[in-house]
Amino acid sequence: MKPRLVIFDMDGTVLDTLSDLLGALNHALELHGLPKHTLEQMRSYVGSGLYAMVTRSQGPNPDKALCDSIARDFKAYYLQNYNICTRPYPGIVDLLKTLRTKGINCAISSNKVDSAAKELSRAHFGDLVSLCVGESPETPRKPDPTGTRWLMKALGATEADTVYVGDSDVDCETAKNAGLPFIAVTWGFRTREQLEAAGATVFANDCGELLDLLVS
């Protein structure tokens, strides 16, 4: 059955945010006299929110006070520089347009700070995305399903007519926690093997395949 609502993750699913995230992390690390990291390293840090990202960047035995300070510096810089290199993945805008013409609502649930998530959604997708929710005191970071369930309620959808689309193990767990079917995209921040290990069973390698899965 065609869904009434598709909920997308943001980073690594609809937007390639990696370069801007890396820029903010390296800025914060430089302030502390620490070495810069690469895009490939950054890919393994993201997905579970700001503090988890900073902690992962500091290796197996991170210093909490240092991580707290890096996280503060990251956030201050990123909230001023989060849309410099960020772009939609190829085909995403056309996919959203097609889903809209078919009467399917689209929403975004992100672990990004709520204000930044909403602004990026508006800037890149306008009214193609009905609602976007990020991390805030009211919506804990995923895999907590609170934000996802809020989107469903706000848009009049249920578990029976909603699909969750994401690129990470966190997204897979979020969908499970919300009682939703999950489609894993392979163009994001995790490999297919990592997604399979997280329990994903349905995959889209490009937006054409994703559209077929959503409307067939």
C-alpha positions, 0 to 999 in steps of 0.5 A: 500500500502506498504510504501516506507519510515518508519520514526521512533522516537528514544527514546522509539521507537527504542532505550531504552535510559531511563537509560542514560537520567536518569544518566545524569539528576541525575548527573546534579541534584547532582551538584546542591544539588538536590535529584535524580529521579527514572526511572519511574519519568524520563519516564514522563519527556522525549519526548519534548526535553532537556529543557522541560525534565529538566523543568518537573523534577522541578515540577509545578513552576520551577526556570528558571535560575536553569533549565538553569543551570541544562540543561547545566550540563545535556548536558555536561554530556550526550554528553559524556555518552549517549551510556552506557546502551542504547540498541535497543528494542527487535526485532527492529534490525530484523524489520529493516533488514526485512524492508530493504529486502523488499525495504523499507527505514528506517529513524529516526527523534529525539528530541535528539541533532542531533550529539548524535542522529546520533551517536546512530543511526550509533552505533546501526543500521549502514546502516539499517537506511538510515538517522537520524536527531535530533534537531539543529538550522536547524531542530526545535524539534518535533512536528515541522515537519521540520526534518520529511519533510527533511527526506522525501525529501532526501529519495524521499518519499511523504505523500502518501508512508511514515509512521511515527512510535513513542511512544508519544503524541509528535510523534502523533502530529508530524505525523499529522503536516507532513500529515502522518499516525501514528502507536503508539508503546506501549513499549515506554515511554507513556501508551496506554491510553496516546497515545489514548488521544493524538489521536492515533488509530493504535497500535503495541504491539511488533515488529511482530505486527508493521511489519504486519501493515507496510507490510500487 
